Amino acid sequence: MADKIIIPQFGANIEEAVIIEWLVSEGDLVEMGDPIVVVETIKSAMEIEAEDDGKILQIIHRSGKHNVGSVIGFIGDEDESLIEKEG
């Protein structure tokens, strides 16, 4: 089952982050701890890491400002497809 890639909570007063750059593409295999996307808050730029091993199934937001907790993509099993994830 696919897991959500979300904008995490970076600090108590930080409510938004800007996606600067995806370090992976859809279909790429990643391992837990691999940096996958760079985001910037009002304080600094940070990398979001993969929370599990898997395949980048879908990138929903490629850039722009998003609220903490927003889903920006999906990661799943290597043999999982987008149709299975969406169904």
ROSE-4610 file (N, C-alpha, C; in Angstrom, 1 decimal, always signed):
// ROSE-4610
residu = [M/M/M/A/A/A/D/D/D/K/K/K/I/I/I/I/I/I/I/I/I/P/P/P/Q/Q/Q/F/F/F/G/G/G/A/A/A/N/N/N/I/I/I/E/E/E/E/E/E/A/A/A/V/V/V/I/I/I/I/I/I/E/E/E/W/W/W/L/L/L/V/V/V/S/S/S/E/E/E/G/G/G/D/D/D/L/L/L/V/V/V/E/E/E/M/M/M/G/G/G/D/D/D/P/P/P/I/I/I/V/V/V/V/V/V/V/V/V/E/E/E/T/T/T/I/I/I/K/K/K/S/S/S/A/A/A/M/M/M/E/E/E/I/I/I/E/E/E/A/A/A/E/E/E/D/D/D/D/D/D/G/G/G/K/K/K/I/I/I/L/L/L/Q/Q/Q/I/I/I/I/I/I/H/H/H/R/R/R/S/S/S/G/G/G/K/K/K/H/H/H/N/N/N/V/V/V/G/G/G/S/S/S/V/V/V/I/I/I/G/G/G/F/F/F/I/I/I/G/G/G/D/D/D/E/E/E/D/D/D/E/E/E/S/S/S/L/L/L/I/I/I/E/E/E/K/K/K/E/E/E/G/G/G]
num = [1/1/1/2/2/2/3/3/3/4/4/4/5/5/5/6/6/6/7/7/7/8/8/8/9/9/9/10/10/10/11/11/11/12/12/12/13/13/13/14/14/14/15/15/15/16/16/16/17/17/17/18/18/18/19/19/19/20/20/20/21/21/21/22/22/22/23/23/23/24/24/24/25/25/25/26/26/26/27/27/27/28/28/28/29/29/29/30/30/30/31/31/31/32/32/32/33/33/33/34/34/34/35/35/35/36/36/36/37/37/37/38/38/38/39/39/39/40/40/40/41/41/41/42/42/42/43/43/43/44/44/44/45/45/45/46/46/46/47/47/47/48/48/48/49/49/49/50/50/50/51/51/51/52/52/52/53/53/53/54/54/54/55/55/55/56/56/56/57/57/57/58/58/58/59/59/59/60/60/60/61/61/61/62/62/62/63/63/63/64/64/64/65/65/65/66/66/66/67/67/67/68/68/68/69/69/69/70/70/70/71/71/71/72/72/72/73/73/73/74/74/74/75/75/75/76/76/76/77/77/77/78/78/78/79/79/79/80/80/80/81/81/81/82/82/82/83/83/83/84/84/84/85/85/85/86/86/86/87/87/87]
x = [+0.8/+0.0/+0.9/+0.5/+1.3/+1.3/+2.4/+2.5/+2.6/+2.0/+2.1/+3.4/+3.9/+5.0/+4.4/+4.7/+4.1/+5.1/+4.7/+5.5/+5.5/+6.6/+6.6/+6.5/+6.3/+6.3/+7.8/+8.3/+9.7/+9.9/+8.9/+9.0/+7.6/+7.5/+6.2/+5.5/+6.2/+5.6/+5.7/+6.2/+6.3/+5.1/+4.3/+3.1/+3.2/+4.2/+4.3/+5.8/+5.9/+7.2/+7.1/+8.2/+8.2/+9.1/+8.5/+9.3/+10.3/+11.5/+12.6/+13.0/+13.2/+13.7/+13.4/+12.9/+12.8/+14.2/+14.7/+16.0/+15.8/+14.5/+14.1/+13.1/+12.8/+11.8/+10.8/+9.6/+8.7/+9.3/+9.1/+9.7/+11.0/+11.7/+13.0/+12.8/+13.7/+13.8/+14.6/+14.1/+14.7/+14.8/+15.7/+15.9/+15.5/+15.1/+14.8/+16.0/+15.7/+16.8/+17.3/+17.0/+17.5/+16.8/+17.6/+16.9/+16.1/+14.9/+14.0/+13.6/+13.5/+13.0/+13.6/+13.9/+14.4/+13.3/+13.0/+12.0/+12.6/+12.0/+12.5/+11.4/+11.8/+10.8/+11.4/+10.7/+11.1/+12.5/+12.9/+14.2/+15.3/+15.1/+16.2/+15.7/+16.6/+16.3/+16.6/+15.8/+16.0/+15.6/+16.2/+15.8/+14.8/+13.8/+12.9/+13.4/+13.5/+14.0/+12.9/+13.2/+12.2/+12.1/+10.8/+10.5/+10.5/+10.7/+10.7/+11.4/+11.7/+12.2/+11.0/+11.3/+10.2/+10.5/+9.4/+9.5/+8.6/+9.2/+8.4/+7.3/+6.1/+4.9/+4.4/+4.3/+3.7/+4.2/+4.5/+4.9/+3.7/+3.0/+1.8/+2.1/+3.0/+3.4/+4.9/+5.2/+6.6/+7.3/+6.5/+7.1/+6.0/+6.4/+5.4/+5.3/+4.5/+4.3/+3.1/+3.4/+2.4/+2.4/+1.2/+1.1/+1.7/+2.2/+2.7/+1.6/+1.9/+0.9/+0.4/+0.7/+0.2/+0.9/+0.1/+0.6/+1.2/+2.5/+3.2/+3.6/+3.4/+3.7/+3.4/+3.7/+3.4/+4.6/+4.9/+6.0/+5.3/+5.7/+5.1/+6.0/+5.5/+6.2/+6.7/+7.9/+8.5/+7.6/+6.7/+5.8/+4.4/+4.2/+2.9/+2.8/+1.6/+1.3/+0.4/+0.4/-0.5/-1.9/-2.4/-3.8/-4.1/-3.3/-3.5/-3.6/-2.7/-2.7/-3.9/-4.4/-5.5/-6.9/-6.9/-8.1/-8.5]
y = [-1.2/+0.0/+1.2/+2.2/+3.5/+4.3/+4.9/+5.8/+7.3/+8.2/+9.6/+10.2/+11.1/+11.9/+13.3/+13.7/+15.0/+16.0/+17.3/+18.3/+18.2/+17.8/+17.6/+18.9/+18.8/+19.9/+20.2/+21.3/+21.7/+22.4/+23.1/+23.9/+24.3/+24.8/+25.1/+26.3/+27.2/+28.4/+28.3/+27.2/+27.1/+26.4/+27.1/+26.5/+26.2/+26.7/+26.5/+26.2/+25.5/+25.3/+25.4/+25.8/+25.9/+24.7/+24.0/+22.9/+23.6/+23.3/+23.9/+23.0/+21.7/+20.7/+19.3/+18.5/+17.1/+16.4/+15.6/+14.9/+13.6/+13.2/+11.9/+12.1/+11.1/+11.2/+10.0/+10.2/+9.1/+7.8/+6.7/+5.4/+5.1/+6.1/+5.9/+5.0/+4.1/+3.4/+4.1/+4.2/+4.8/+3.9/+4.2/+3.5/+4.5/+4.0/+4.8/+5.7/+6.9/+7.9/+8.6/+8.2/+8.9/+10.2/+11.3/+12.6/+12.5/+13.0/+12.9/+14.3/+15.3/+16.6/+17.6/+18.8/+19.9/+21.0/+21.4/+22.4/+23.5/+24.7/+25.9/+26.4/+26.8/+27.4/+28.9/+29.6/+31.0/+31.0/+29.8/+29.8/+29.2/+28.2/+27.5/+26.5/+26.0/+24.9/+23.6/+22.6/+21.3/+20.2/+19.0/+17.9/+17.0/+16.5/+15.6/+14.2/+13.3/+11.9/+10.9/+9.9/+8.8/+8.1/+7.9/+7.2/+5.7/+5.2/+3.7/+3.4/+2.2/+1.7/+1.6/+1.9/+1.8/+2.5/+2.7/+3.3/+4.6/+5.7/+6.9/+6.7/+6.6/+6.3/+7.5/+8.6/+9.8/+11.0/+12.1/+13.4/+14.3/+14.7/+15.5/+17.0/+17.5/+18.9/+19.0/+19.6/+19.6/+20.9/+21.9/+23.2/+23.9/+25.1/+26.0/+25.8/+26.7/+26.8/+25.9/+25.1/+24.2/+24.2/+23.9/+23.9/+22.7/+22.8/+21.6/+20.6/+19.3/+18.2/+18.0/+18.8/+18.6/+17.4/+16.6/+15.5/+16.0/+15.7/+16.1/+15.0/+13.7/+12.6/+11.3/+10.2/+8.9/+8.0/+7.1/+6.1/+4.8/+3.7/+2.4/+1.3/+0.1/-1.1/-1.0/-1.7/-1.7/-2.2/-3.1/-3.7/-3.0/-2.0/-1.3/-0.3/-0.2/+0.7/+1.9/+2.9/+4.1/+3.7/+2.8/+2.4/+1.7/+0.8/+0.2/+1.2/+2.2/+3.2/+4.1/+4.4/+5.3/+4.6/+3.3/+2.5/+2.2]
z = [+0.0/+0.0/+0.0/-0.8/-0.9/+0.4/+0.7/+1.8/+1.2/+2.0/+1.6/+1.9/+1.0/+1.3/+1.6/+2.8/+3.3/+3.7/+3.7/+4.3/+5.8/+6.4/+7.9/+8.7/+10.0/+10.9/+11.2/+10.9/+11.1/+12.4/+12.9/+14.1/+14.5/+15.8/+16.3/+15.5/+15.0/+14.3/+12.8/+12.3/+10.8/+10.3/+9.4/+8.9/+7.4/+6.7/+5.3/+4.9/+3.7/+3.2/+1.6/+1.0/-0.5/-1.0/-2.0/-2.6/-3.5/-3.3/-4.1/-5.2/-4.9/-5.9/-5.4/-6.3/-6.1/-6.5/-5.6/-5.9/-6.5/-6.7/-7.3/-8.4/-9.2/-10.2/-10.0/-10.5/-10.4/-11.0/-10.3/-10.7/-10.1/-9.5/-8.8/-7.6/-7.3/-6.1/-5.0/-3.8/-2.7/-1.5/-0.6/+0.6/+1.8/+2.9/+4.0/+4.3/+4.5/+4.8/+3.7/+2.4/+1.2/+1.1/+0.9/+0.6/-0.7/-0.6/-1.8/-2.3/-1.5/-1.9/-1.0/-1.5/-0.8/-0.6/+0.6/+0.9/+1.7/+1.5/+2.3/+3.1/+4.4/+5.3/+5.5/+6.3/+6.6/+7.3/+7.8/+8.5/+7.7/+6.9/+6.2/+5.2/+4.4/+3.4/+4.1/+3.8/+4.4/+3.5/+3.6/+2.8/+3.6/+2.8/+3.4/+2.9/+3.9/+3.6/+3.4/+2.6/+2.5/+3.9/+4.2/+5.5/+5.4/+4.2/+4.0/+2.7/+2.5/+1.2/+0.2/-1.0/-2.0/-3.3/-4.1/-5.4/-5.3/-5.9/-6.0/-7.0/-6.5/-7.4/-8.1/-7.3/-7.9/-7.2/-7.9/-7.4/-7.7/-6.7/-6.9/-7.1/-6.3/-6.3/-6.6/-7.7/-8.1/-7.6/-7.3/-6.8/-6.0/-5.5/-4.9/-3.4/-2.8/-1.4/-0.9/+0.1/+0.6/+2.1/+2.7/+4.2/+4.7/+6.0/+6.7/+6.7/+6.5/+6.5/+5.1/+4.1/+2.7/+2.1/+1.4/+0.6/-0.6/-0.9/-2.1/-3.0/-2.5/-3.4/-2.7/-3.4/-2.8/-3.1/-2.1/-2.2/-1.9/-2.6/-2.4/-2.7/-2.8/-3.1/-4.5/-4.8/-6.1/-7.2/-6.9/-7.9/-7.9/-7.1/-7.0/-8.2/-8.7/-9.8/-9.3/-10.1/-9.7/-9.7/-10.6/-10.6/-9.3/-8.8/-7.5/-6.4/-6.4/-5.4/-5.3/-6.5/-6.6/-6.4/-6.6/-6.5/-5.1]
